[in-house]
Amino acid sequence: MRKRLSLQKPIGSQLSSSGIRSESGLILCCVLLLPIAGHSQGLTGRIPKEGSEANNAQQESDSYQRDPMALLRRLASEQVKTDQRFLGETRFTIDQQNHTFSYDVRAVPLDVVLSDRDPYAKPLEALIRLEALRRDFGSTIPNETFWSKSLNSVELAVQRCVEVLENRQTAKDAVNDPQECSNGVDVRFAQLETAISLYADAHGLKFRPPSDKREAVPGYRVHVLIDPPKARVRVMTLLAFKKYQYSQTAKDKYQWSDLLASDVDMIGWYHFRAEWPAELNGPDEGDIEVKGPETITFKPNPK
């Protein structure tokens, strides 16, 4: 059973995870470490083992394999709804009293979304930005049409990228170079910026720069303790774990990053697995969220 614990307390059976950077500069691909208490928040992709639930899960997994864009949309939507501190933070606001507006369409590092080795990291990161912007526009200027058209254009560009990834060897009508496809997404976001500026000029709004906290805080310094030092602790972003889970990827195909007893830079939600020996009650697994500098202690489950 996955649980969640407060990161201020020793972790004996669960954590929540996010982005990680090792002291040597290695960036682990996790989405944010979270305190653990009960089942993981936002983690709705439990895999049933029997009966109709198992059949439904298999059908859903098959559907995601046929349509990976649907899986990425689900991951992006869930992330924006459950993580409004970091990946799902506000990206568009208007201050009517002071006649100012602010927007932020900048990308976040891919390794806090999925592994930066995962070809779907770029499309998913773009969809997360898109979902956050759609939420903010919808609550701020719901009756304007420019933003929905622009966001639809972004989504079509992402869809094109996913199609390229799926048909890289055989696609004839699609862009053959994934980087060129990725640049197409960036162009659509730049066009959205222009549309926002035109709207602001037409309504007499003055631009107020967004907070630079995302650039200033690529990760928080976290001190990791493994007590006793008899477990192998591995992590991945929570989004990466959910992607594996929803698509029912074989566990031996999961790509983990080792978390050593040392100082690392981390931010956001992560999924962890602490492989304790049988005499210390065996493996422990859960989610963690890193929200600031702290010490995280992994301890075996009590009997």
Buried (B, 14 or more C-beta within 10 A) or exposed (E): EBBBBBBEEBBBBBBBBBBBBBEEEEBBBBBBBBBBBEBBBBBEBEEEEEEEEEEEBEEBBEEBEEEBBBBBBBBBBBBBEBBEBBBBBBBBBBEEEEEBBBBBBEBBBBBBBBBBEBBBBBBBBBBBBBBBBBBBBEEBBEEEEBBEEBBEBBBEBBBBBBBBBBEBEEBEEBBEEBEEBBEBBBEBBEBBEEBBBEBBEEEEBEEEEBEEEBEEEBBBBBEBBBBEEEBBBBBBBBBBBBBBBBBBBEEEEBBBBEBEBEEBBBBBBBBBBBBBEEEBBEBBBBBBBBBEEBEBBBBBBEE
